[in-house]
């Protein structure tokens, strides 16, 4: 009997006789039919991880994380004090339930997403003293969460599409967070009005130069104004506390203005908390952001060839384990291959390398001559030209099989024109 031919109702009954871990190991990703059935089954069953080892927990967590499913806890924990769920979005209803079942939770890291206009007031969150929150919702919900946690000592917020000036933050902190000792935030928002960026930036910084920020707490902020073209058409503004304490730094457009409330302009240019960097060479040409230094990069997205500033902006790649590379189709391949080798030589712990795009005319098979002793995973499922996926033919597969990186890697991901090319 083939299980794939059984009706869904019988499969659901069969799942009841298996624990969640065995279910994922045996059936998940077996085919497109089983995946939604397993996830639907997990929504209805009780997940108890108290006796699960970390390896088994990671198997389940990764599968749920890929579906952005926030598991609803069913057991009240009096002992849980530290909880971090960094890669799954949590909605308001789920957050309230989480607080109810973890009455003694003190440290929480979580992503919050909510677009509903109507919500019930949150319970008083007396136990939380350290909150790290990635927040994409309304200003009203943010107020609701913060004003119900009076014992907050450490607060880190990454906020999207919301702007609060220094006076508004000061009022909220004085009224609801009087015990707050450490406050870090990053706000990304659009232009405030039709005034010039100089006038708007002055308006922003006037509120963060008050005595509350500079004298009472020494909380300094910096503003990066990003524009998408040479006419300085506004894309967005990043306003963040210093030093920069967030894991991601994504350079999508050019920074055309940077200001800070620091006493001198040579402070806090070391971004050593950043682990994930999207480096756009054209965006680091200006003197504004070329002063930033990254020394703890674990993931790097990079377009080749990179500019002269790259080796000074990214001072070391000793911690790099994962990288995604795109190749400029209009540049000479010799320079690109030499820069690729330079990158690999500077990254002794690089385990996984992906090539997102390249020119099939100048580089029929990328990375043919490049070498690395550390790479174990190679992904060439990228675009060969424009928006066309690269499908390797028989000759390309044969050529790739002789490349040093292909010979040593443990996992190779490619698209082929003919399945027989795999053999």
N, C-alpha and C positions, 0 to 999 in steps of 0.2 A: 504493500500500500504506500502511495506517495502522499505525504502530509500536505503538500501544496494543493491537492485537489479537495481537501476537506472543507466544508463550509465554515464560515467564520464562527458560527455559534459553537461548533464542536472544538474549534481551536481555543476559544475562550475557556471552555470547560477543561481542556487539557492544560492550559496555563495555570489553572488553580492548583494543580498537583506539583508544580515546580516553584522553587523559590526564585526571587527576582534575579539573582546573580546567574543561576543556571539557565534561566530564560534568555538573558542577554548573551551568554556565551554560546548557547546552542542555536539560537534562531535569529539574533539581531544581525541585520545586513545580509542575511541569507538570500533574500530577494525583496522586491518592493512590496509584496503583500504582507510580510510579517512585521515590518517596522511599525506602521501605524497601529497594528493590532496590539503589539507589545506595549507601546506608549499609552494606548487607550486602557489596556489592562492595568498598567501602573497607576493611572489616575484613580482607579477604583479600589486599589488594594492598599494595605498598610505597609509603609516602608520603615523598617526598624534596623538602624545601622549600629546598634550598641555593641554587637559582637562581630562586626565586620572589620577585617583588616584593611589597611590603606590601599593596597593593590586592588582588592576587589571593589572597594568603594570608588576608586578612580574610574573603573570600567563603567559603573552605573552613572557616575557623575558626568563623565564626558558625553555619554549618550543623551542624557537629559539636557546638558548644557548646549549641545548642538541643536536641540529643539527649543531652546529658550524656555523650558518648562521649569517653573519654580515649584519644587515639591512642598506640599502642605504637611507640616509636622502634625502628628496625631498624639504624641506623648508629651506631657508636661515635664520639663527638665528643671529641677531646682539647682543642679550643679553646673550647668553650662554658663560660662562667663565670657568666653571669647568665641566669636563667630565671624567668619569671613566668607562671603559668597560673591566674588568679584565679577563673574562672567554671565550671570543670569539676571534678567530684569524682574523686579518685584513690583507688584501693583499695590495700591493703597490698602485694599482689603486683606491682601496677604501679609503686608507689613504689620497691620493691627493684630492679626492672628499670631504672627511670630512673637510679638511682644507679650501676648497673653500666655503663651506656652513656655516662655523663657523669662520668668519673673526676676531672675538674678543676673541677667545678662549685663555685662559692663562694657565690653568692647565689641563694636559691630562695624563691619565693612560690607556695603551692599550697594547695588544699582537700583535706583528707583525710577519708575516710569508710570505716569498716570495722566491721561488727557480728559478724564471725566470732570464735568463742571460741578457735580453734586457729590458731596462726601460728608460722612459723619465725623464729628470731632474725635481726635485720637485720645486714647487713654493717657493718663499721666505716666511718663516714662521715667520713673524715679531712679532706676538702677543704672541706666546708661551714663557712663562718664566719658567714653571715647567713641565718637561717631565719625566714620569716614563714608561719605555719601556722594555717589554720582547721581545727579538729580536732573531729570527732564520732565518737568510738570509746570504747574502754575505757581505764582507767587503766594496765593492764598494757602495752598497745601504746604508750601515751604514754611510759612509762618506757623501753621497748625502744628507741624512736627517739632519745630524748634522751641516754640513757646511752652510745650508740654514736657520739656526735659530740663528742669531747673538746675540739676546737679552736673551739667556738662562741663568737663574740664578741658577736653581736647576736641576740637571740631575741624574737620577737613571736608570741604565742599567743592565739587566740580559741577558747575551749573551751566545749563544750556538754555539760550533764548530768554534769559531773564537778566535784567540789570537793576542793581540796587546801589545807590551812591553811598558815600561814606557816612553821611548823616543818618540815612535809613538804617545802615548796619549798626551804627552807634546806638541809636534809639532801641533797636531790638535787643542788643547785647545788654544794655543797661537795664531794660525792663524784664527780660526773661533769662538771660545767661550771665548773671552777675558773678558766677564762680569761674567763668571761662579764663583759662590761662594761655592756651595755645590755639590760635585761629589761623587756618590756612584756607584760601579759596582761589578758585579759577572760574571766572565768568566769561562765557562767549556769547556775544550779542551783536546785533546790527546797529547801524548808525542811529543816534538818538534823535536827530533832526536834520534839517537841510543846511545847517551851518557848515563852515569849513572844518576839516579835521583838526586844525590847530585850535580853533575856538572850542570845539567839542571836547578835545583832550584837556584843555584848560578848565572847562566846567567839571569834568570828571575829577581831576586832581585837586581842585580846590576843596572838595568835600573830604578827601583823604589826607589833607595836610593839617587837619584840625588837631588840637592838643590831645584829644583822645587817642589818635593814631600815632602821632609822632612822639609825644612826651610821655604819655601814660603807659603805653604798651610797646613802643618801638616796632609797630607793625607797618612795614613799608610795602608799597605796591608798585608794579610796573604795568604799563599799557603797551601792547603791540597792535598797531593798526595795519591790517592786511588789505591789500588791493590787488585786483586780478590782472591789471594791464597797465601800460605806461601812462594812460590818462588818469590813473589813480582812482578808478571806479571802485567804490568801497565794496568789499565782500563781508568782512566781519572784524570785530575787535576782541582781543583777548586781554582781560584784566586779571592779574594774579598777584598774590602776596609773594614776598621774597624772604628767604630763598625759595626757588622753584622746587616744589616737593612732589610733583606728579610724575607718574610712570611714563606717560606718552608725550611726545612732542612731534606734531604732524605739520610739516611745512607744505601747504598746498598752493599758496600764493605768496607774492612778494610782500615783505614788511616795509612799509613806506614811512612809518613814524614809530618811535619808541621813546617813552618817557617814564621816569620813576620818581618817587618821593624820597629816594635815598639822599643823604647829605652830599655824597659825591657820586659821580657817574661810573666809577670803576669798581663798584661793589656788586656782588651776587651774579657774576657771569658764569660761574661754574654750576652746570646743571647735572650734578652727579647722581641725582635721584631718578633721572630718566633712563628707562630700560628699553623703550621702544621708540625708534627714531625713523621718521619718514624724511629723507634728505633730498630736497630739490635743489640742485646745484645753482640754478638761476635765482633762487630765493635767498641764498646765502652770500651773494656777491656784494651786497651793500655792507657798509661799515656798521650798520645797525645791529644785525644779527650775526655777523661773522665773528663777533667777539665772544659768542657763546662757546663753551667748551663742554663736550660730552665725554665722559670717561668710563661709564658703566653700561654700555649698550649691549643688550642681549638679542634684540631683534632689529634688523636694519633693512629698510626698503630704500633702494638706491637706483638711480638711472645712470648708465655709463654712456659716454665718459664723464667722470666727475671733474669738478673744477679744482683749481689750485688750493682753495680754502679748505677742501674736505679733510686733508691730512692734519690740519691744525684745529679745525672745529671738532673733529672726532679724533681725539688725541691717542686713543688706544682701542683695540678691538679684541683684547684678551678674553673678554667675557662673552663675545658674540657666539651664539649657538644656532641662530636661525636667520637666514637672509633671503630676500626676494629681489632679484635684479631685473631691470628692464634695459634694453639696448636701444640707443638712438640710431634709427635706421639710416640717418644721413651722415654718419661719421665713419671714418676709416676703420676697418676691423682690426688692423694691427695695433692701433692705439688702445682699442677696447680690450683686446686679449691681454695686452701687457698690464693694463690697469686691473683687469680681473685677477691676474696672477699676483699682483701686488696686494690686492685685497685678501686673497686666500693666504698669502704668506704672513699677513699681519693678524690673521684670525686662527690661531692654533687650536681653538676649541669649537670651531664651526662644525656642526653635525648635519644640518639640513640646508640645502641650497635649492632655490626655485628660480627658474628663468621665466619671467612673465611675458616678455615679448622680445623679438629680435627680427632681423631682416633675413629671410630665407635665401635671398640672392647673394648677399655678402657672407652670410654665415649659415650654410646649409645644415650643418650640425654644430651647435654651439659647444664650447668648452672642450673641443677635441684635443688641444694641446695643454690645457691647464691641469695642474696637479694640486693635490691637497692630501695630507696624511690623516685628516680628522673627519672628512665628510663621509657620512654613512647613508644619507638619504638625498636623492637627486630627483627633482621634479622638472620635467621639460614639457609639461602640458600647457604651454603658453601660446601666444599669438605669433605666427611667423611673419605676417605682414598685415598691416591694418587691423581689421577685426576678424581675420580668418584664422581659425585654429590650425596649428601645425600637426599634420599627420605624417609620420615617418614612413617612407617607402622601404622597399627591401634593401636598396643600396645604403640608405641612411642608417637603417638599423644595423647593418653589417659594419659600417664605419663607426657608429656609436659603440658597438660592442668591443672595439679595439682601443677606445679612449681610456686613459688612466683612471679618470673619475668613475666611469661606468664599471670598470673591472673591480674596483675596490668597494663600491657602494653596496649596501645590503638591500636597499629598497630603491627601485627605479620606477618612476611614473612617466609614461609617455602615451601619446595617441598614435595608433598605427593605421595604415590604409587597409591592411590585410592581416587578419588574425594569425595567419601562417607565418608572418614576419616575427612573431614572438618566439617561435621555435628556431 
